Amino acid sequence: MPWHAALLPLAADTPDPAASVKEAHESVTNAASFIEENWAGWLYLGLKILLILVIAAALRSLVRKSLTKLIMRMNRGAEAVEGMALGGLLVNAERRRQRSEAIGSVLRSVASFLILGTAGLMVLGALGINLGPLLASAGVAGVAIGFGARNLVTDFLSGVFMILEDQYGVGDKIDAGVASGEVVEVGLRVTKLRGDNGEIWYVRNGEIKRIGNLSQGWATAGVDVQVKPSESLTRIREVVKHVAEGLAKESPWDERLWGPVEVLGLDEVLLASMTVKVSAKTMPGQQFSVERELRWRIKEAFDEAGIRIIGGLPAADDEEEAADPSAAVAAPSALANPASPQSLATAPIPPPSGSPRITK
């Protein structure tokens, strides 16, 4: 059967094996020459990137270990001081531990971010990537994220500065405005407080505008004593001084009292009583126990000295006179006299004369 001329393959379309081998040889030669010319540069670039990563990892590990050792040393120092006399006053181990852990966490995170971020930028620069647009985009993204999460950023920054400045710590009694109580936990974003009734308050650090720390420095114990106006102020002062001297010599009050118990004077003078103000400088947080002990001892000392306190038992010479027996008798009533106008007004009205009477 004869084939159509168009269906027969042309001689020009048949691939030449010699030409194909020649092209493959040229491609391999060009690739080999390219590799031979650039292998040194690639090796240099790879070693440079590897060196950057190794140095960054080693530096990051060294910095983190140094910070961890520093934190452990701070905690050991706090535990050593806590075992000494007045250790609970000078330092709180749990407070120091949480504060050092928080500071260490922040420093480790900042160090890792700076080291790894710098290493990443150096690797991209070594690869020939233009860092200008990348840094500009990162800056715009950072501004957008910071604006969207401004409350979170505010809480975090407030927590960082609060911890660095040591405004308060675990065990402190504080007034944060929105809540008050004893600090249970200090975080970078939230501070946990336990209120007077046992409730737990979670306060964001960014919401704390002012802080009143009731556990730093010293506290004041104040006692008001109400006595009769006829008592001798000189005698009262002597009795209170004797009580204060005995309190300052006994344990544990000798550590809780930071100054002498002073009689400040008369705080109020009334017709039936006068108030004597007693004050003492105490250890932070111990003013209430000192006040209770002072009231107890002053009451006992006043009873022994015969000084009368308002609200106590009256003395024998102050007992009121016997009541008048006639005071229990009611006043005579006007109705008892039938001729009195009151009795006449309550008498029934007699019927008029001449009026007919109704009989059954």
KAQUINOR-V180853 format. One record per residue. N is the residue number from 1. RES is the residue in three letters. PSI is psi in degrees with one decimal (* if undefined). OMEGA is omega in radians with two decimals (* if undefined). Layout:
BEGIN
<<N/RES/PSI/OMEGA> <N/RES/PSI/OMEGA>>
END
This chain:
BEGIN
<<1/MET/126.0/-3.10> <2/PRO/137.0/3.10> <3/TRP/147.7/3.08> <4/HIS/145.3/-3.09> <5/ALA/-30.2/-3.11> <6/ALA/-23.5/-3.10> <7/LEU/-12.2/3.14> <8/LEU/134.8/3.13> <9/PRO/141.6/3.11> <10/LEU/150.8/3.13> <11/ALA/-28.8/-3.12> <12/ALA/-24.8/-3.12> <13/ASP/-10.0/-3.14> <14/THR/122.1/-3.11> <15/PRO/143.0/3.13> <16/ASP/117.7/-3.13> <17/PRO/-35.4/-3.14> <18/ALA/-39.3/3.13> <19/ALA/-39.2/3.14> <20/SER/-42.6/3.12> <21/VAL/-36.6/-3.13> <22/LYS/-42.4/3.13> <23/GLU/-41.1/3.11> <24/ALA/-39.6/3.11> <25/HIS/-39.8/3.12> <26/GLU/-38.8/3.13> <27/SER/-44.4/3.13> <28/VAL/-38.1/3.12> <29/THR/-42.0/3.13> <30/ASN/-41.9/3.13> <31/ALA/-40.3/3.13> <32/ALA/-39.8/3.11> <33/SER/-36.3/3.12> <34/PHE/-43.9/3.12> <35/ILE/-39.2/-3.14> <36/GLU/-33.8/-3.12> <37/GLU/-29.4/-3.00> <38/ASN/-0.9/-3.09> <39/TRP/-31.9/3.12> <40/ALA/-40.9/3.12> <41/GLY/-40.7/3.11> <42/TRP/-40.8/3.12> <43/LEU/-40.8/3.11> <44/TYR/-42.1/-3.14> <45/LEU/-43.2/3.12> <46/GLY/-43.3/3.10> <47/LEU/-34.3/3.13> <48/LYS/-45.2/3.12> <49/ILE/-42.8/3.12> <50/LEU/-40.5/3.12> <51/LEU/-39.5/3.11> <52/ILE/-45.6/-3.12> <53/LEU/-40.5/3.14> <54/VAL/-44.9/3.14> <55/ILE/-41.6/3.14> <56/ALA/-44.4/3.14> <57/ALA/-42.5/3.14> <58/ALA/-42.2/-3.14> <59/LEU/-40.7/3.11> <60/ARG/-45.4/3.12> <61/SER/-40.2/3.13> <62/LEU/-43.3/-3.13> <63/VAL/-43.5/-3.13> <64/ARG/-40.7/3.11> <65/LYS/-38.9/3.11> <66/SER/-43.3/3.12> <67/LEU/-39.5/3.11> <68/THR/-42.8/3.10> <69/LYS/-39.2/3.12> <70/LEU/-41.2/3.13> <71/ILE/-42.5/3.11> <72/MET/-37.7/3.11> <73/ARG/-39.6/3.09> <74/MET/-41.7/3.13> <75/ASN/-40.0/3.10> <76/ARG/-38.9/3.09> <77/GLY/-38.1/3.11> <78/ALA/-41.9/3.13> <79/GLU/-35.9/3.12> <80/ALA/-40.9/-3.14> <81/VAL/-32.4/-3.11> <82/GLU/-30.3/3.14> <83/GLY/-8.2/-3.12> <84/MET/173.0/3.05> <85/ALA/140.2/-3.08> <86/LEU/20.6/-3.13> <87/GLY/-38.5/3.12> <88/GLY/-25.0/3.11> <89/LEU/-42.5/-3.04> <90/LEU/-34.2/-3.07> <91/VAL/146.4/3.03> <92/ASN/116.0/-3.03> <93/ALA/-43.5/-3.14> <94/GLU/-38.4/3.10> <95/ARG/-46.3/3.12> <96/ARG/-36.3/-3.13> <97/ARG/-48.0/-3.13> <98/GLN/-38.8/3.14> <99/ARG/-43.6/3.14> <100/SER/-36.7/3.10> <101/GLU/-40.9/3.13> <102/ALA/-44.9/3.12> <103/ILE/-42.0/3.12> <104/GLY/-39.5/3.11> <105/SER/-43.0/3.12> <106/VAL/-44.9/-3.11> <107/LEU/-40.0/3.11> <108/ARG/-41.2/3.13> <109/SER/-42.4/3.13> <110/VAL/-42.9/3.14> <111/ALA/-44.1/3.12> <112/SER/-41.6/3.14> <113/PHE/-44.1/-3.12> <114/LEU/-45.2/-3.08> <115/ILE/-50.6/-3.11> <116/LEU/-36.2/3.09> <117/GLY/-43.1/3.10> <118/THR/-40.6/3.11> <119/ALA/-40.9/3.11> <120/GLY/-42.9/3.10> <121/LEU/-37.7/3.10> <122/MET/-37.1/3.10> <123/VAL/-44.1/3.12> <124/LEU/-38.3/3.08> <125/GLY/-37.1/3.10> <126/ALA/-29.9/3.10> <127/LEU/-3.0/3.10> <128/GLY/16.5/3.14> <129/ILE/135.0/3.12> <130/ASN/118.8/-3.07> <131/LEU/-10.8/-3.12> <132/GLY/-57.0/3.11> <133/PRO/-35.7/-3.14> <134/LEU/-44.7/3.13> <135/LEU/-37.3/3.11> <136/ALA/-43.8/3.11> <137/SER/-42.1/3.11> <138/ALA/-36.9/3.11> <139/GLY/-42.2/3.11> <140/VAL/-42.6/3.11> <141/ALA/-39.7/3.11> <142/GLY/-40.4/3.11> <143/VAL/-42.4/3.14> <144/ALA/-44.5/3.13> <145/ILE/-42.1/3.12> <146/GLY/-36.5/3.11> <147/PHE/-39.6/-3.14> <148/GLY/-34.3/-3.11> <149/ALA/42.5/-3.07> <150/ARG/-34.5/3.11> <151/ASN/-41.2/3.12> <152/LEU/-40.9/3.11> <153/VAL/-40.3/3.12> <154/THR/-44.1/3.12> <155/ASP/-43.0/-3.10> <156/PHE/-47.3/-3.13> <157/LEU/-39.3/3.10> <158/SER/-40.9/3.10> <159/GLY/-39.2/3.13> <160/VAL/-48.9/-3.11> <161/PHE/-34.1/3.10> <162/MET/-41.6/3.14> <163/ILE/-42.0/-3.13> <164/LEU/-37.8/-3.13> <165/GLU/-7.5/3.13> <166/ASP/52.7/-3.14> <167/GLN/-36.5/3.05> <168/TYR/168.0/-3.11> <169/GLY/-176.1/-3.12> <170/VAL/131.6/-3.14> <171/GLY/-12.1/3.14> <172/ASP/147.0/3.04> <173/LYS/115.0/-3.04> <174/ILE/158.4/3.00> <175/ASP/105.5/-3.07> <176/ALA/9.7/-3.13> <177/GLY/-67.2/3.13> <178/VAL/-22.2/3.12> <179/ALA/160.5/3.11> <180/SER/153.0/3.14> <181/GLY/-166.2/-3.14> <182/GLU/134.6/-3.11> <183/VAL/122.4/3.13> <184/VAL/-38.8/-3.10> <185/GLU/140.6/3.13> <186/VAL/122.1/3.11> <187/GLY/173.2/3.13> <188/LEU/-23.4/-3.12> <189/ARG/-36.5/-3.03> <190/VAL/141.0/3.01> <191/THR/131.2/-3.09> <192/LYS/125.3/-3.14> <193/LEU/147.3/3.01> <194/ARG/119.0/-3.09> <195/GLY/177.6/-3.11> <196/ASP/-26.6/3.14> <197/ASN/9.2/3.10> <198/GLY/-3.4/-3.13> <199/GLU/154.5/3.13> <200/ILE/127.2/3.10> <201/TRP/130.7/3.04> <202/TYR/108.7/-3.04> <203/VAL/124.2/3.07> <204/ARG/137.8/-3.09> <205/ASN/-29.8/3.13> <206/GLY/-17.4/3.13> <207/GLU/-10.0/-3.13> <208/ILE/108.8/-3.14> <209/LYS/-27.4/3.09> <210/ARG/150.7/-3.07> <211/ILE/128.2/3.00> <212/GLY/107.7/-3.12> <213/ASN/115.6/-3.11> <214/LEU/3.3/-3.07> <215/SER/3.6/3.13> <216/GLN/150.0/3.13> <217/GLY/-112.7/-3.12> <218/TRP/165.8/3.13> <219/ALA/167.4/-3.10> <220/THR/128.1/3.06> <221/ALA/121.0/-3.13> <222/GLY/132.9/-3.13> <223/VAL/128.8/3.08> <224/ASP/124.7/-3.13> <225/VAL/120.3/3.13> <226/GLN/123.2/-3.13> <227/VAL/173.1/3.10> <228/LYS/145.7/3.12> <229/PRO/-18.1/-3.11> <230/SER/-5.1/-3.11> <231/GLU/154.2/-3.12> <232/SER/124.0/3.14> <233/LEU/-32.9/3.10> <234/THR/-41.6/3.12> <235/ARG/-39.9/3.12> <236/ILE/-42.6/3.13> <237/ARG/-41.4/-3.14> <238/GLU/-41.6/-3.14> <239/VAL/-42.5/-3.14> <240/VAL/-39.7/3.09> <241/LYS/-39.1/3.09> <242/HIS/-41.2/3.10> <243/VAL/-42.0/-3.12> <244/ALA/-40.1/3.12> <245/GLU/-40.8/3.10> <246/GLY/-36.6/3.13> <247/LEU/-37.9/-3.10> <248/ALA/-16.9/-3.12> <249/LYS/-9.4/-3.08> <250/GLU/151.0/3.09> <251/SER/141.5/0.11> <252/PRO/11.3/-3.07> <253/TRP/-23.5/3.13> <254/ASP/-28.6/3.08> <255/GLU/-30.4/-3.09> <256/ARG/-25.6/3.09> <257/LEU/123.4/3.13> <258/TRP/3.2/3.14> <259/GLY/168.4/-3.14> <260/PRO/149.8/3.05> <261/VAL/123.2/-3.04> <262/GLU/142.1/2.99> <263/VAL/106.8/-3.05> <264/LEU/-21.7/3.13> <265/GLY/-164.3/-3.13> <266/LEU/126.2/3.12> <267/ASP/-26.6/-3.12> <268/GLU/137.8/3.11> <269/VAL/122.0/3.12> <270/LEU/178.3/-3.13> <271/LEU/-36.9/-3.06> <272/ALA/-7.8/-3.09> <273/SER/164.2/2.99> <274/MET/147.1/-3.04> <275/THR/123.8/3.10> <276/VAL/128.2/-3.09> <277/LYS/125.3/3.10> <278/VAL/134.2/-3.07> <279/SER/153.6/3.11> <280/ALA/144.3/3.07> <281/LYS/127.9/-3.01> <282/THR/174.0/3.02> <283/MET/144.5/3.13> <284/PRO/131.8/3.12> <285/GLY/-4.5/-3.11> <286/GLN/9.5/-3.07> <287/GLN/-32.2/-3.10> <288/PHE/-40.8/3.10> <289/SER/-37.3/3.09> <290/VAL/-39.7/3.11> <291/GLU/-43.8/3.14> <292/ARG/-41.6/3.13> <293/GLU/-37.9/3.11> <294/LEU/-44.5/3.12> <295/ARG/-42.4/-3.13> <296/TRP/-49.8/-3.06> <297/ARG/-36.5/3.12> <298/ILE/-40.3/3.12> <299/LYS/-45.6/3.12> <300/GLU/-42.3/-3.13> <301/ALA/-39.0/3.12> <302/PHE/-37.0/3.11> <303/ASP/-40.4/3.11> <304/GLU/-34.6/-3.13> <305/ALA/-6.0/3.14> <306/GLY/18.4/3.10> <307/ILE/125.6/-3.04> <308/ARG/128.1/3.11> <309/ILE/139.2/3.11> <310/ILE/129.1/-3.12> <311/GLY/-12.5/3.12> <312/GLY/-170.5/3.13> <313/LEU/137.3/3.13> <314/PRO/151.0/3.09> <315/ALA/166.5/-3.07> <316/ALA/-38.0/-3.09> <317/ASP/-9.7/3.13> <318/ASP/2.2/-3.13> <319/GLU/141.4/-3.11> <320/GLU/149.8/3.11> <321/GLU/157.8/3.14> <322/ALA/142.5/-3.10> <323/ALA/148.9/3.11> <324/ASP/125.8/-3.13> <325/PRO/-31.2/-3.11> <326/SER/-13.6/-3.13> <327/ALA/-23.0/-3.14> <328/ALA/-9.9/-3.14> <329/VAL/132.6/-3.12> <330/ALA/152.3/3.11> <331/ALA/145.5/-3.13> <332/PRO/141.1/-3.11> <333/SER/146.6/3.10> <334/ALA/-21.2/-3.13> <335/LEU/-15.5/3.12> <336/ALA/-23.7/3.12> <337/ASN/112.2/-3.10> <338/PRO/-15.6/3.14> <339/ALA/-2.6/-3.12> <340/SER/152.2/3.13> <341/PRO/-31.1/-3.14> <342/GLN/-41.2/3.12> <343/SER/-41.7/3.12> <344/LEU/-32.7/-3.12> <345/ALA/-25.6/3.13> <346/THR/-7.4/3.14> <347/ALA/146.8/3.11> <348/PRO/148.6/-3.14> <349/ILE/122.4/3.13> <350/PRO/150.0/3.12> <351/PRO/152.0/3.13> <352/PRO/151.6/-3.11> <353/SER/146.3/3.11> <354/GLY/-5.4/3.14> <355/SER/143.7/-3.11> <356/PRO/146.1/3.11> <357/ARG/141.4/3.13> <358/ILE/120.8/3.12> <359/THR/157.1/3.11> <360/LYS/*/*>>
END
